[in-house]
Amino acid sequence: MKNITIVSILSGVRLDVYLADFLNLTRSNCTKLINNGSVYVNSKKCKPSYKVSEGDRIIVAVPVPEPEILKPQKLDLEVILDAKNYCVINKPAGMVVHPATGTYEDTAVNWLIYKYNVKDTDDLRPGVVHRLDKDTSGLLIMAKDQNTKELFAKMFKERNIVKKYSAICYGRPDWDEVVVEKPIRRHPVNRKKMFVSNEQGRHAKTKVSVLERFKNAFLADVTIYTGRTHQIRVHACFMNHPVIGDKLYNNKSSLKFPVGRQALHASYLEFADPFSGKIITLSSDIPMDMKKLLEYLREY
C-alpha cells in the first residue's frame, strides 16, 4: 500500500468525486477505496458522500501494483536529447506514457527501463515528470533517476518550463491570437472527460496563435501556462474550435478529415538544465499524418 496525503483546497465537493479528480481514478474505484476503509479525512473514516471542506487532510492508502509488471522493452523511439540524468524523446501518437490498468506493455516507461535501467520507488511511473495523451505526439522529458524526477517535477510545478504545441483546429476564428483562462475539472458523469467549470475547477491558461488559415480549419501555435489534463483539447472545444480528429471532445464529428487521431503535437520545450543551469531549447517538426492533413486542407 502507498499512503497519499492531500490537503483539500475546495469545499462542498463529494469525497469520491474529489478523489477521482485528484488521483485521476474512476469514481467507482474511489468509492471502493472509501468503503474499504482506505480513506481517512482528518483521521476519521467517511462515506463517499462526505462533502470536503477547505483544509481537510485526506489520507489515502492506494494499492500499489506488483513491480514485476514493469517489463523492460526494446522499442523504436527517437531520442531528441540524451543527457546524463534525463532524456527527451519524440513520443509517437498511439503510445501511452506509463503503464496503467489494462496497459502494461509498449509504453514509454517500458522503453525507459530497458534503455537506461531506470528504477525508483514510484510504482508504475519511474522517470515520468509530465505526460502526453496517448494520441498526442511530441516532445516528452523522462528522468533517469528519482532525484532528477523530483527536480523536474518541481520545475513543472513552478511553471519554469515553456511548452508549446502545434494544433490543427476546426473553424474560422475572427482573431489571430487569444488567451483562454478558464478553470478545468473532471466531468461528473463521463470520468474520461474534463470540462470548463467555474465551480471547483483548477486554474488553466492557454494561448492560441493562428499560423495558417484554411476554409474551415486553421493551424495554431499553442502555449500552455498550466498543465491540466486535456487542457488544450478542453479549451479548444470551449472556444468552439475543437482539435480536428479529437474523438472525445470534437463536437464537429460529422465533419470528416483525413487524420486518425487528434491533430496535436508537442513541438517545443524550453527549460534550464536542473544541474548546469544551461538553457535548453528543443523543437520537433509535426509528424507525417499531420503534414498530410495540412496538404489536404491547403488543396481542398
C-alpha positions in Angstrom: 0.0 0.0 0.0 1.1 3.6 -0.6 -0.2 6.4 1.6 -1.0 9.8 -0.1 -1.8 12.8 2.0 -4.0 15.5 0.4 -4.9 18.9 1.8 -8.2 20.0 0.3 -8.4 23.4 -1.3 -12.1 23.1 -2.2 -15.3 22.9 -0.3 -18.7 21.3 -1.0 -17.5 18.5 -3.3 -18.3 14.9 -2.6 -15.3 12.9 -1.3 -15.5 10.3 -4.0 -15.7 12.9 -6.7 -12.8 14.9 -5.2 -10.5 11.9 -5.0 -11.4 10.8 -8.6 -10.4 14.2 -9.9 -7.2 14.5 -7.7 -6.0 10.9 -8.2 -7.1 10.5 -11.8 -9.1 7.4 -10.9 -12.6 6.4 -11.7 -15.3 7.4 -9.2 -16.2 3.8 -8.6 -12.6 2.9 -7.7 -12.5 5.8 -5.3 -15.9 4.7 -3.8 -14.4 1.2 -3.2 -11.3 2.7 -1.5 -13.5 4.7 0.8 -15.9 1.8 1.6 -12.9 -0.5 2.2 -11.6 1.8 4.9 -8.6 3.0 2.8 -9.5 6.7 3.1 -9.4 8.9 6.3 -10.5 12.5 6.5 -9.0 14.3 9.5 -8.1 10.9 10.9 -11.7 9.6 10.6 -13.4 7.3 8.1 -16.1 8.9 6.0 -18.7 8.0 3.5 -18.3 8.6 -0.3 -21.0 11.3 0.0 -19.0 13.3 2.6 -18.6 16.9 1.4 -15.0 18.0 1.7 -14.1 21.3 3.3 -11.1 23.6 2.6 -8.3 22.5 4.8 -9.4 18.8 5.2 -6.5 16.5 5.5 -7.2 13.3 3.5 -5.0 10.2 3.7 -5.5 7.6 1.0 -3.9 4.1 1.1 -3.7 3.3 -2.6 -2.8 -0.3 -3.6 0.5 -0.5 -5.4 0.6 -3.0 -8.3 3.4 -5.6 -8.1 6.6 -4.1 -9.6 7.3 -7.1 -11.8 4.6 -6.0 -14.3 7.0 -3.2 -15.3 8.5 -5.1 -18.3 11.6 -3.7 -19.9 11.1 -3.4 -23.7 13.2 -2.6 -26.6 11.1 -0.1 -28.6 11.9 2.1 -31.5 11.8 5.7 -30.1 13.5 8.8 -31.3 15.8 10.4 -28.6 16.0 14.1 -29.2 18.3 14.8 -26.2 20.3 12.2 -24.2 21.6 13.9 -21.1 23.3 12.2 -18.1 20.3 12.3 -15.8 17.4 12.7 -18.2 16.4 12.4 -21.8 13.8 14.0 -24.2 12.1 11.7 -26.6 9.8 12.3 -29.6 6.7 10.3 -28.5 4.7 8.9 -31.4 0.9 9.1 -31.4 -0.7 5.9 -30.1 1.9 5.3 -27.4 0.9 5.5 -23.7 3.5 7.2 -21.5 3.3 4.9 -18.5 1.6 1.5 -17.6 -1.8 1.6 -16.1 -4.7 -0.8 -15.7 -5.1 -2.7 -18.9 -1.9 -1.4 -20.5 1.3 -2.8 -19.1 3.5 -3.0 -22.2 4.6 -0.9 -25.2 4.7 2.3 -23.1 7.4 5.0 -22.9 8.3 3.7 -19.4 8.8 0.1 -20.6 11.3 1.6 -23.1 12.9 3.8 -20.5 13.7 1.0 -18.0 15.1 -1.1 -20.9 17.2 1.7 -22.3 18.6 3.1 -19.1 17.8 0.5 -16.4 15.7 3.1 -14.6 14.4 2.2 -11.2 12.7 4.2 -8.5 10.0 3.8 -5.8 7.1 5.3 -7.8 5.3 2.1 -8.8 4.3 2.3 -12.4 5.7 5.7 -13.3 9.5 5.7 -12.9 11.0 8.6 -14.8 7.7 10.3 -15.6 7.7 14.0 -14.9 4.9 15.0 -17.2 2.6 13.3 -19.7 1.2 13.5 -23.2 -2.1 11.9 -24.1 -1.9 8.6 -25.9 -2.9 10.1 -29.3 -0.8 13.3 -28.8 2.7 13.1 -30.3 5.8 15.1 -29.5 8.5 16.1 -27.0 8.5 14.3 -23.6 11.0 14.7 -20.8 11.9 11.5 -18.9 14.1 11.3 -15.9 16.7 8.6 -15.4 16.7 8.6 -11.6 14.4 9.6 -8.7 16.3 12.8 -7.8 16.1 14.1 -11.3 12.5 13.2 -11.5 11.8 15.3 -8.4 13.8 18.3 -9.7 11.8 18.3 -13.0 8.5 17.9 -11.1 9.4 21.0 -9.1 10.2 22.9 -12.3 6.8 21.9 -13.8 5.0 22.8 -10.6 6.7 26.3 -10.5 6.0 26.7 -14.3 9.6 27.1 -15.2 9.3 25.0 -18.4 8.0 26.5 -21.6 5.7 24.1 -23.5 4.3 24.8 -27.0 2.2 22.6 -29.3 1.1 22.6 -32.9 -2.6 22.0 -33.3 -4.9 21.8 -36.3 -8.4 23.0 -35.2 -11.8 23.3 -36.8 -13.4 26.6 -37.8 -12.6 30.1 -38.9 -11.8 32.3 -35.9 -12.2 36.1 -36.2 -9.0 36.6 -34.1 -5.3 36.0 -34.7 -4.4 35.3 -31.1 -6.4 34.6 -28.0 -5.7 33.7 -24.4 -8.1 31.3 -22.7 -8.0 31.4 -18.9 -10.8 29.1 -17.8 -10.7 26.6 -14.9 -11.0 22.9 -15.7 -12.3 19.9 -13.7 -13.2 16.3 -14.4 -16.7 15.7 -15.8 -19.0 14.4 -13.0 -20.6 11.8 -15.3 -18.1 10.9 -18.0 -14.9 10.4 -16.0 -12.8 10.2 -19.1 -13.6 13.8 -19.9 -12.6 17.2 -18.4 -14.7 20.4 -18.9 -14.6 24.1 -18.2 -16.2 24.8 -14.8 -16.1 28.0 -12.8 -17.0 26.0 -9.7 -14.4 23.7 -8.2 -12.3 23.9 -11.4 -8.5 24.2 -11.4 -6.9 27.2 -12.9 -5.9 26.7 -16.6 -4.4 29.1 -19.0 -3.8 28.6 -22.8 -2.6 30.9 -25.6 -3.6 30.1 -29.1 -2.0 31.9 -32.1 -3.2 31.3 -35.7 -0.3 30.4 -38.0 -2.3 29.5 -41.2 -5.9 29.6 -42.2 -7.9 27.3 -44.4 -11.6 27.1 -45.5 -12.9 25.5 -42.3 -9.8 24.9 -40.2 -6.6 26.5 -39.1 -3.1 25.6 -37.9 -2.2 27.1 -34.5 0.8 27.5 -32.2 -0.4 26.8 -28.7 1.3 27.7 -25.4 0.1 26.3 -22.1 1.0 28.1 -18.9 -0.6 25.3 -16.7 -0.6 21.6 -17.2 -4.1 20.4 -16.7 -5.4 17.1 -18.0 -6.6 17.5 -21.7 -6.1 21.3 -21.3 -5.6 22.2 -24.9 -8.4 19.9 -26.1 -10.8 21.2 -23.5 -10.1 24.9 -24.1 -10.3 24.4 -27.9 -13.7 22.7 -27.5 -14.8 25.6 -25.2 -13.9 28.1 -27.9 -16.0 26.0 -30.4 -12.7 25.3 -32.3 -12.1 21.7 -31.3 -8.9 19.9 -32.4 -9.5 18.0 -35.6 -9.7 14.3 -35.1 -10.4 14.5 -31.3 -12.9 11.7 -30.8 -13.5 12.7 -27.1 -14.1 16.5 -27.4 -14.8 17.2 -31.1 -18.4 18.1 -31.3 -18.0 18.5 -35.1 -17.9 14.8 -35.5 -20.0 14.9 -38.7 -17.1 16.6 -40.5 -14.6 14.1 -41.8 -10.9 14.9 -42.1 -8.1 12.5 -43.2 -6.5 12.0 -39.8 -6.9 9.1 -37.4 -6.2 10.9 -34.1 -6.3 14.4 -32.6 -4.1 16.7 -34.6 -2.0 17.8 -31.7 1.8 17.7 -31.4 4.1 18.8 -28.6 6.5 20.8 -30.7 8.7 22.9 -28.4 10.3 22.8 -25.0 12.5 25.3 -23.2 14.0 24.9 -19.7 17.1 25.4 -17.7 19.1 22.2 -17.2 18.5 21.4 -13.5 22.2 20.6 -13.0 24.1 23.0 -15.2 21.6 25.8 -15.4 22.1 25.9 -19.2 19.1 26.9 -21.2 17.8 24.0 -23.3 15.6 24.7 -26.3 14.2 21.8 -28.3 11.8 21.6 -31.2 10.1 18.8 -33.1 8.5 19.1 -36.6 4.9 17.9 -36.9 4.6 14.2 -37.9 3.6 12.9 -41.3 -0.1 12.3 -40.5 -0.5 16.0 -39.6 1.6 17.1 -42.6 -0.8 15.1 -44.9 -3.8 16.7 -43.2 -2.3 20.2 -43.9 -1.7 19.2 -47.5 -5.3 18.2 -47.8 -6.5 21.4 -46.2 -4.3 23.6 -48.5 -5.6 21.8 -51.6 -9.3 21.4 -50.7 
